[in-house]
Amino acid sequence: MVGRCLIAAPLSPSEAEPRLAAFRYPSYRLFWAGQLATNVGSWMQVVATGWLVLGLTDSPASLGFNAAFQALPILVFSLIGGVVADRLDRYRLMVGAQVVQLVPDAALAVLVATGTVEVWHVYVYSLVSATIRGLSTPARQALVPSLVPRAALLSAIALNSILWQGAAVLGPSVAGLILAAWGTAGNFYLNVASDVVSLALLLAIHVPAAPPRASTRSPWQGLASGACYSWQQPSVRGLLLAVAGVSLFGRSYNQLMPVFARDVLAVGPGGLGLLLTAPGLGTIIAALGLASVRNLPNKGRWFLGTSGLLALLLLAFAASTAFVLSLGILLVVGVTATASTTLSNTLLQEEVADRVRGRVMGFYMAATQGASPLGALPGGVLAELWGAPVAVGLGALCLLALVLALSARTDAIRRLS
């Protein structure tokens, strides 16, 4: 490793805040509303893109390849983005990323509307968008503790869970209706509009300029010291490895949802929107529940328990051939997946010091947003060979084996409060 490892003590505790405490702070409210707007648009684009790729190729494996194009840049650039977030102003990084994201979103919308889109255009779009997201998301995650006090951190991170999966309640439902009525182009144009709304709300936030973070280390040395810190802290290392496994095996199922909608449950684009909406509704339930908790002891045990339950629910979903039953299972999948992710994020934010927060969040984003679509690549290939239910079921079995191994051997996670 280049550079000396940084070891920092956790932040000191603070007195309890009231329920939904994060919403008491104006900057966080604006941040949350802006992210919700862009994520609703992004979910509309996700639904339309999956249906578009399946229509262009008639191949479940192509969905896996598109997910891989989304995953690889995040795995690489989220690590770089973590270094950047620890060196530059995090708020201005977010604003700049939102401006840049308008370009690929608008380009894809025009290609779809003019009927000139090809599958390689979608792959390029996924690469570019994932690169922007990888570079900017660590700053987005690391900014949250600056918007609320520590006592409101669990509330803020729980409410943040709604920003992506919770946006699936509105986004896919609307996307399914627009797909059925007007085709795919409308979804992509609405995604561009959501980017503009998000940018306007971000610009309304008054965040004091961050003091310069001077460093004598090169960016490579900064990345290496962040990796050294993450590996030497047993709790941080354990959480990152655990959440990577949960994302790889337990969060990639949604990339195969167009196959379930068309081939397994035979419900078409409208049903696809509902299949993606159900876990989003579960996310809202879990996020509001966690955001209302003033103090949750034994967060590490809760993280392992919710991850194990997620594996069992995915096995049940893979075995279901009834649309209504599948929707009910996916609702609870959303609850457990969100609880697992929120608890791991909160534990990490509580454990790390601010000067390495961006880099640790970079590793966290690689372990979540990178590993999740990456798991869809083998899932798509397996779905091509043996069917989507088998692919999801095998992933769920791998997740269950991982959780059982962690529960039996890893004290570093279980003892976290």
C-alpha positions as CSV (number, residue, x, y, z in Angstrom):
1,M,0.0,0.0,0.0
2,V,1.2,3.5,-0.8
3,G,0.9,6.0,2.0
4,R,0.2,5.6,5.7
5,C,-3.1,4.1,6.7
6,L,-5.6,6.5,8.3
7,I,-7.2,5.2,11.5
8,A,-9.9,7.4,13.0
9,A,-12.2,7.1,15.9
10,P,-16.0,7.0,15.3
11,L,-18.0,10.1,15.8
12,S,-19.3,10.7,19.3
13,P,-23.0,10.1,20.1
14,S,-25.5,12.9,20.3
15,E,-28.9,13.1,22.0
16,A,-31.9,11.6,20.3
17,E,-33.9,13.6,17.6
18,P,-37.6,13.3,17.1
19,R,-39.2,11.0,14.4
20,L,-38.4,11.8,10.8
21,A,-35.8,14.2,12.2
22,A,-34.0,14.8,9.0
23,F,-36.9,16.6,7.5
24,R,-36.5,19.3,10.1
25,Y,-33.5,20.7,8.2
26,P,-34.3,22.8,5.1
27,S,-31.1,21.9,3.2
28,Y,-31.9,18.2,3.6
29,R,-35.5,18.7,2.5
30,L,-34.4,20.4,-0.8
31,F,-31.7,17.7,-1.3
32,W,-34.2,15.0,-0.8
33,A,-36.9,16.5,-3.1
34,G,-34.4,17.0,-5.9
35,Q,-33.0,13.5,-5.7
36,L,-36.6,12.1,-5.6
37,A,-37.5,14.0,-8.8
38,T,-34.5,12.7,-10.8
39,N,-34.9,9.2,-9.5
40,V,-38.5,9.0,-10.5
41,G,-37.4,9.9,-14.0
42,S,-34.6,7.4,-13.8
43,W,-37.0,4.6,-12.9
44,M,-39.2,5.5,-15.9
45,Q,-36.0,5.3,-18.0
46,V,-35.1,1.9,-16.4
47,V,-38.4,0.4,-17.2
48,A,-38.4,1.7,-20.8
49,T,-34.8,0.7,-21.4
50,G,-35.4,-2.9,-20.3
51,W,-38.4,-3.2,-22.5
52,L,-36.5,-1.5,-25.4
53,V,-33.5,-3.8,-25.1
54,L,-35.7,-6.9,-24.9
55,G,-37.7,-5.8,-27.9
56,L,-34.5,-5.0,-30.0
57,T,-32.8,-8.3,-29.2
58,D,-35.4,-10.8,-27.9
59,S,-32.6,-12.0,-25.6
60,P,-32.6,-12.2,-21.8
61,A,-28.8,-12.3,-21.9
62,S,-28.8,-8.8,-23.5
63,L,-30.4,-7.5,-20.3
64,G,-27.5,-8.9,-18.4
65,F,-25.0,-7.4,-20.8
66,N,-26.7,-4.0,-20.4
67,A,-26.5,-4.4,-16.6
68,A,-22.8,-5.2,-16.9
69,F,-22.2,-2.0,-18.8
70,Q,-23.9,-0.2,-15.9
71,A,-21.8,-2.0,-13.3
72,L,-18.3,-1.9,-14.6
73,P,-17.9,1.9,-14.6
74,I,-19.4,2.2,-11.2
75,L,-16.9,-0.4,-9.8
76,V,-14.0,1.6,-11.2
77,F,-15.1,5.2,-11.1
78,S,-16.9,5.2,-7.7
79,L,-13.4,4.5,-6.2
80,I,-12.0,7.5,-8.0
81,G,-15.1,9.5,-7.1
82,G,-14.4,8.7,-3.4
83,V,-11.0,10.3,-3.7
84,V,-12.4,13.3,-5.5
85,A,-15.2,13.7,-2.8
86,D,-12.5,13.9,-0.1
87,R,-10.6,16.6,-2.0
88,L,-13.2,18.9,-3.6
89,D,-16.4,20.6,-2.6
90,R,-19.0,17.8,-2.5
91,Y,-22.0,20.0,-3.2
92,R,-20.5,21.5,-6.3
93,L,-19.6,18.0,-7.5
94,M,-23.3,17.0,-7.3
95,V,-24.4,20.1,-9.2
96,G,-21.9,19.5,-11.9
97,A,-22.8,15.9,-12.3
98,Q,-26.5,16.8,-12.6
99,V,-25.7,19.2,-15.5
100,V,-23.5,16.6,-17.3
101,Q,-26.2,13.9,-16.9
102,L,-28.6,15.9,-19.1
103,V,-26.5,15.2,-22.2
104,P,-26.8,11.4,-22.4
105,D,-30.4,11.5,-21.2
106,A,-31.4,13.9,-23.9
107,A,-29.4,12.1,-26.6
108,L,-31.1,8.7,-25.9
109,A,-34.5,10.4,-25.8
110,V,-33.9,11.8,-29.3
111,L,-32.7,8.5,-30.7
112,V,-35.7,6.7,-29.4
113,A,-38.2,9.3,-30.6
114,T,-36.7,9.4,-34.1
115,G,-36.7,5.6,-34.4
116,T,-33.0,5.4,-35.0
117,V,-32.0,3.7,-31.7
118,E,-30.0,0.5,-31.8
119,V,-29.0,-1.7,-28.9
120,W,-25.4,-0.5,-29.0
121,H,-26.7,3.0,-28.4
122,V,-28.3,1.8,-25.2
123,Y,-25.0,0.1,-24.2
124,V,-23.1,3.3,-24.7
125,Y,-25.7,5.2,-22.8
126,S,-25.4,2.8,-19.9
127,L,-21.6,3.2,-19.9
128,V,-21.7,7.0,-19.9
129,S,-24.4,7.3,-17.3
130,A,-22.8,4.8,-15.0
131,T,-19.5,6.7,-15.2
132,I,-21.2,9.9,-14.2
133,R,-23.0,8.2,-11.4
134,G,-19.8,6.4,-10.2
135,L,-17.9,9.7,-10.0
136,S,-20.7,11.7,-8.3
137,T,-22.4,9.3,-5.9
138,P,-19.7,9.1,-3.3
139,A,-19.9,12.9,-2.9
140,R,-23.7,12.6,-2.7
141,Q,-23.5,10.0,0.1
142,A,-20.7,11.8,1.9
143,L,-22.6,15.1,1.8
144,V,-25.6,13.8,3.9
145,P,-23.9,14.0,7.3
146,S,-23.2,17.7,6.5
147,L,-26.9,18.4,6.1
148,V,-28.1,16.9,9.4
149,P,-26.6,16.3,12.8
150,R,-25.4,12.9,13.8
151,A,-28.5,12.1,15.9
152,A,-30.6,12.5,12.7
153,L,-28.3,10.4,10.5
154,L,-30.3,7.1,10.6
155,S,-33.4,9.1,9.8
156,A,-31.6,10.8,6.8
157,I,-30.2,7.6,5.4
158,A,-33.5,5.8,5.8
159,L,-35.3,8.6,4.0
160,N,-32.5,8.4,1.3
161,S,-33.6,4.8,0.7
162,I,-36.8,6.2,-0.7
163,L,-34.8,8.2,-3.2
164,W,-34.1,5.2,-5.5
165,Q,-36.2,2.2,-4.7
166,G,-39.0,4.2,-3.3
167,A,-39.2,6.2,-6.5
168,A,-40.1,2.9,-8.1
169,V,-43.6,3.3,-6.6
170,L,-44.4,6.1,-9.0
171,G,-41.8,5.8,-11.8
172,P,-42.5,2.2,-13.1
173,S,-46.3,2.6,-12.7
174,V,-46.3,5.7,-14.9
175,A,-43.7,4.2,-17.2
176,G,-45.8,1.1,-17.8
177,L,-48.9,3.3,-18.6
178,I,-46.9,5.5,-21.0
179,L,-45.3,2.4,-22.6
180,A,-48.7,0.9,-23.3
181,A,-50.3,4.1,-24.5
182,W,-47.5,6.1,-26.3
183,G,-44.5,3.9,-26.6
184,T,-41.0,4.4,-25.1
185,A,-40.0,7.9,-26.2
186,G,-42.2,9.7,-23.6
187,N,-40.5,8.0,-20.7
188,F,-37.1,9.2,-21.9
189,Y,-38.3,12.8,-22.4
190,L,-39.8,12.8,-18.9
191,N,-36.5,11.6,-17.5
192,V,-34.8,14.7,-19.0
193,A,-37.5,16.9,-17.4
194,S,-36.9,15.3,-14.1
195,D,-33.2,16.1,-14.4
196,V,-34.0,19.8,-14.9
197,V,-36.3,19.8,-11.8
198,S,-33.6,18.1,-9.7
199,L,-31.0,20.7,-10.8
200,A,-33.2,23.6,-9.9
201,L,-33.8,22.2,-6.4
202,L,-30.1,21.5,-5.9
203,L,-29.3,25.1,-6.8
204,A,-31.7,26.3,-4.2
205,I,-29.7,24.6,-1.4
206,H,-27.5,27.0,0.6
207,V,-24.5,25.0,1.6
208,P,-21.5,26.8,3.0
209,A,-18.4,26.4,0.9
210,A,-16.3,23.5,2.2
211,P,-12.9,24.4,3.5
212,P,-10.1,23.3,1.3
213,R,-9.0,19.7,2.0
214,A,-5.3,20.1,1.5
215,S,-3.4,16.9,1.0
216,T,0.3,16.2,0.3
217,R,-0.7,12.8,-1.1
218,S,-1.3,12.1,-4.8
219,P,-4.8,10.9,-5.7
220,W,-3.4,7.3,-6.0
221,Q,-2.0,7.6,-2.5
222,G,-5.3,8.9,-1.3
223,L,-7.1,6.0,-2.8
224,A,-4.6,3.5,-1.4
225,S,-4.8,5.0,2.1
226,G,-8.6,4.8,2.0
227,A,-8.4,1.1,1.0
228,C,-5.9,0.6,3.8
229,Y,-8.2,2.2,6.3
230,S,-11.2,0.2,5.0
231,W,-9.3,-3.1,5.2
232,Q,-7.7,-2.6,8.6
233,Q,-10.9,-1.7,10.4
234,P,-12.6,-5.1,10.9
235,S,-16.1,-3.7,11.1
236,V,-15.7,-1.6,8.0
237,R,-14.1,-4.5,6.1
238,G,-16.9,-6.9,7.2
239,L,-19.7,-4.5,6.3
240,L,-18.2,-3.8,2.8
241,L,-17.8,-7.5,2.0
242,A,-21.2,-8.4,3.3
243,V,-23.1,-5.7,1.5
244,A,-21.2,-6.6,-1.7
245,G,-22.5,-10.1,-1.4
246,V,-26.0,-9.0,-0.6
247,S,-26.0,-6.7,-3.7
248,L,-24.4,-9.3,-6.0
249,F,-26.8,-12.1,-5.2
250,G,-29.9,-10.4,-3.7
251,R,-30.3,-7.1,-5.6
252,S,-29.8,-8.1,-9.3
253,Y,-33.2,-9.8,-9.7
254,N,-34.9,-6.6,-11.0
255,Q,-32.7,-6.6,-14.2
256,L,-34.6,-9.8,-15.2
257,M,-38.0,-8.4,-14.5
258,P,-38.9,-7.8,-18.1
259,V,-38.4,-11.5,-18.7
260,F,-40.7,-12.4,-15.8
261,A,-43.3,-9.9,-17.1
262,R,-43.2,-11.2,-20.6
263,D,-42.4,-14.9,-20.4
264,V,-43.1,-16.1,-16.9
265,L,-46.2,-14.2,-15.7
266,A,-47.4,-13.0,-19.2
267,V,-48.5,-9.5,-18.0
268,G,-46.9,-7.2,-20.5
269,P,-45.5,-3.7,-20.0
270,G,-48.2,-2.7,-17.6
271,G,-47.5,-5.7,-15.4
272,L,-43.8,-4.9,-15.6
273,G,-44.4,-1.5,-14.1
274,L,-46.3,-3.1,-11.2
275,L,-43.6,-5.8,-10.7
276,L,-41.1,-3.0,-10.2
277,T,-43.5,-0.9,-8.2
278,A,-44.1,-3.5,-5.5
279,P,-40.5,-3.6,-4.0
280,G,-40.5,0.2,-4.2
281,L,-43.6,0.3,-2.0
282,G,-41.9,-2.0,0.4
283,T,-38.9,0.4,0.4
284,I,-41.2,3.2,1.5
285,I,-42.6,1.1,4.3
286,A,-39.1,0.1,5.5
287,A,-37.6,3.6,5.1
288,L,-40.4,5.4,7.0
289,G,-40.2,2.8,9.7
290,L,-36.5,3.1,10.2
291,A,-36.6,6.9,9.8
292,S,-39.1,7.0,12.7
293,V,-36.9,4.9,15.0
294,R,-35.1,7.1,17.6
295,N,-32.6,4.4,18.5
296,L,-32.1,0.9,17.2
297,P,-29.7,-1.3,19.2
298,N,-27.8,-4.2,17.6
299,K,-27.9,-2.8,14.0
300,G,-25.4,-5.5,13.0
301,R,-27.7,-8.3,13.9
302,W,-30.6,-6.6,12.2
303,F,-28.5,-6.3,9.1
304,L,-27.7,-10.0,9.0
305,G,-31.3,-11.0,9.8
306,T,-32.9,-8.9,7.1
307,S,-30.4,-10.1,4.5
308,G,-31.2,-13.7,5.3
309,L,-34.9,-13.0,5.0
310,L,-34.3,-11.4,1.7
311,A,-32.8,-14.6,0.4
312,L,-35.8,-16.7,1.5
313,L,-38.2,-14.3,-0.1
314,L,-36.3,-14.4,-3.5
315,L,-36.6,-18.1,-3.4
316,A,-40.3,-17.8,-3.0
317,F,-40.5,-15.3,-5.8
318,A,-38.6,-17.6,-8.2
319,A,-41.0,-20.4,-7.5
320,S,-44.2,-18.3,-8.0
321,T,-46.2,-18.4,-11.2
322,A,-49.1,-16.3,-9.9
323,F,-49.0,-12.6,-10.6
324,V,-50.7,-11.4,-7.5
325,L,-48.6,-13.7,-5.3
326,S,-45.4,-12.4,-7.0
327,L,-46.5,-8.8,-6.3
328,G,-47.0,-9.6,-2.6
329,I,-43.6,-11.3,-2.3
330,L,-41.9,-8.5,-4.0
331,L,-43.5,-6.0,-1.6
332,V,-41.8,-7.8,1.3
333,V,-38.6,-8.1,-0.7
334,G,-38.5,-4.3,-0.9
335,V,-38.9,-4.1,2.9
336,T,-36.0,-6.5,3.7
337,A,-33.7,-5.2,0.9
338,T,-34.1,-1.6,2.0
339,A,-33.7,-2.4,5.7
340,S,-30.5,-4.3,4.9
341,T,-29.0,-1.5,2.8
342,T,-30.0,1.3,5.1
343,L,-28.6,-0.4,8.2
344,S,-25.3,-1.2,6.5
345,N,-25.0,2.4,5.2
346,T,-25.8,3.9,8.7
347,L,-23.3,1.6,10.4
348,L,-20.6,2.7,7.9
349,Q,-21.4,6.4,8.3
350,E,-21.2,6.1,12.1
351,E,-17.9,4.2,12.0
352,V,-15.8,6.3,9.7
353,A,-14.2,9.8,10.1
354,D,-15.1,12.6,7.8
355,R,-11.7,12.9,6.2
356,V,-12.0,9.4,4.8
357,R,-15.8,9.4,4.4
358,G,-15.8,10.0,0.6
359,R,-13.3,7.2,-0.1
360,V,-15.2,4.7,2.1
361,M,-18.5,5.7,0.5
362,G,-16.7,5.1,-2.9
363,F,-16.0,1.5,-1.8
364,Y,-19.6,1.3,-0.5
365,M,-21.1,2.4,-3.9
366,A,-18.9,-0.1,-5.7
367,A,-20.2,-2.8,-3.4
368,T,-23.8,-1.8,-3.9
369,Q,-24.6,0.0,-7.1
370,G,-21.7,-1.8,-8.9
371,A,-22.2,-5.3,-7.6
372,S,-26.0,-5.3,-8.1
373,P,-26.1,-4.8,-11.9
374,L,-22.9,-6.9,-12.2
375,G,-24.8,-9.8,-10.7
376,A,-27.3,-9.5,-13.5
377,L,-24.7,-10.6,-16.1
378,P,-24.4,-14.2,-15.0
379,G,-28.1,-14.0,-14.1
380,G,-29.0,-13.0,-17.7
381,V,-26.9,-15.9,-19.1
382,L,-28.5,-18.4,-16.8
383,A,-31.9,-17.1,-17.7
384,E,-31.1,-17.6,-21.4
385,L,-30.1,-21.2,-20.7
386,W,-32.5,-22.3,-18.0
387,G,-35.0,-19.6,-17.5
388,A,-35.3,-16.5,-15.2
389,P,-36.8,-18.4,-12.2
390,V,-33.8,-20.7,-12.0
391,A,-31.4,-17.7,-12.3
392,V,-33.0,-15.8,-9.4
393,G,-33.3,-19.0,-7.3
394,L,-29.6,-19.8,-7.6
395,G,-28.7,-16.2,-6.7
396,A,-31.0,-16.5,-3.6
397,L,-29.3,-19.7,-2.5
398,C,-25.9,-18.1,-2.8
399,L,-27.1,-15.2,-0.7
400,L,-28.5,-17.5,2.0
401,A,-25.2,-19.4,2.2
402,L,-23.3,-16.1,2.5
403,V,-25.5,-14.8,5.3
404,L,-25.3,-18.1,7.2
405,A,-21.5,-18.0,6.9
406,L,-21.3,-14.4,8.2
407,S,-23.7,-15.2,11.1
408,A,-21.5,-18.1,12.2
409,R,-18.1,-16.5,11.8
410,T,-18.1,-12.7,11.8
411,D,-18.3,-11.0,15.2
412,A,-17.2,-7.7,13.6
413,I,-20.6,-7.1,12.2
414,R,-22.8,-8.7,14.9
415,R,-21.4,-6.6,17.7
416,L,-22.1,-3.2,15.9
417,S,-24.8,-1.2,17.7
